[in-house]
Amino acid sequence: MLVDDELAMIGSTNLDNRSLHLNFELMIAVEDEEFVAKVARMLESDFADSLHSNAPDAKPRRWFERFGTAVARLFSPIL
């Protein structure tokens, strides 16, 4: 997560109760302008290479992907 020009946060933490209290996920805050600039360049490169999932030319998901997502959603409360 890029906070501003002076702070970046790196880690696996999602900001929800499960991540913070059950999964013991961690995040580190780095306050270094050079490091933050590298993170910003990395994110800009990732965004430039990405596609919107709802773009008009996006391929529709296959039936088994949609089915797997629906099944996984049923188990999400216990995962």
C-alpha positions as CSV (number, residue, x, y, z in Angstrom):
1,M,0.0,0.0,0.0
2,L,1.4,3.3,-1.0
3,V,0.4,5.9,1.7
4,D,2.1,9.0,0.4
5,D,5.5,10.2,-0.8
6,E,7.1,9.1,2.4
7,L,5.4,6.0,3.6
8,A,4.7,2.6,2.1
9,M,3.2,-0.5,3.8
10,I,4.1,-3.9,2.7
11,G,2.5,-7.2,3.8
12,S,-0.3,-9.6,3.5
13,T,-2.8,-8.0,5.9
14,N,-6.3,-7.3,4.8
15,L,-8.0,-4.8,7.1
16,D,-10.8,-7.0,8.4
17,N,-11.3,-8.9,11.7
18,R,-10.2,-12.3,10.3
19,S,-6.9,-11.0,9.0
20,L,-6.1,-8.9,12.0
21,H,-7.2,-11.3,14.8
22,L,-7.4,-14.8,13.4
23,N,-4.9,-15.2,10.7
24,F,-2.1,-13.2,12.4
25,E,-1.2,-11.5,9.2
26,L,1.6,-8.9,9.3
27,M,2.4,-5.6,7.6
28,I,5.5,-3.5,7.8
29,A,5.6,0.3,7.5
30,V,8.6,1.7,5.7
31,E,9.3,5.4,5.9
32,D,12.1,6.0,3.3
33,E,11.5,8.2,0.3
34,E,13.8,6.1,-2.0
35,F,12.0,2.9,-1.1
36,V,8.6,4.5,-1.5
37,A,9.6,5.8,-4.9
38,K,10.5,2.3,-6.0
39,V,7.2,1.0,-4.7
40,A,5.4,3.7,-6.6
41,R,7.2,2.8,-9.9
42,M,6.4,-0.9,-9.3
43,L,2.7,-0.1,-8.8
44,E,2.6,2.2,-11.8
45,S,4.1,-0.6,-14.0
46,D,1.6,-3.1,-12.6
47,F,-1.3,-0.8,-13.3
48,A,-0.1,-0.2,-16.8
49,D,0.1,-3.9,-17.5
50,S,-3.3,-4.7,-16.0
51,L,-6.7,-5.0,-17.6
52,H,-10.1,-4.0,-16.2
53,S,-12.2,-7.2,-15.6
54,N,-15.3,-5.4,-16.8
55,A,-13.7,-4.0,-19.9
56,P,-15.7,-4.5,-23.1
57,D,-12.9,-6.6,-24.6
58,A,-12.4,-8.8,-21.5
59,K,-12.9,-12.5,-22.0
60,P,-15.9,-13.9,-20.0
61,R,-14.9,-16.3,-17.2
62,R,-15.4,-20.0,-18.0
63,W,-18.2,-21.9,-16.3
64,F,-15.9,-23.9,-14.0
65,E,-14.3,-20.6,-12.8
66,R,-17.7,-19.2,-12.0
67,F,-18.8,-22.5,-10.3
68,G,-15.6,-22.6,-8.3
69,T,-16.0,-19.1,-7.1
70,A,-19.6,-19.8,-6.0
71,V,-18.5,-22.9,-4.1
72,A,-15.5,-21.1,-2.4
73,R,-17.9,-18.3,-1.3
74,L,-19.9,-20.9,0.6
75,F,-16.9,-21.9,2.6
76,S,-15.5,-18.4,3.2
77,P,-16.9,-18.0,6.7
78,I,-14.8,-21.0,7.9
79,L,-11.7,-20.5,5.8
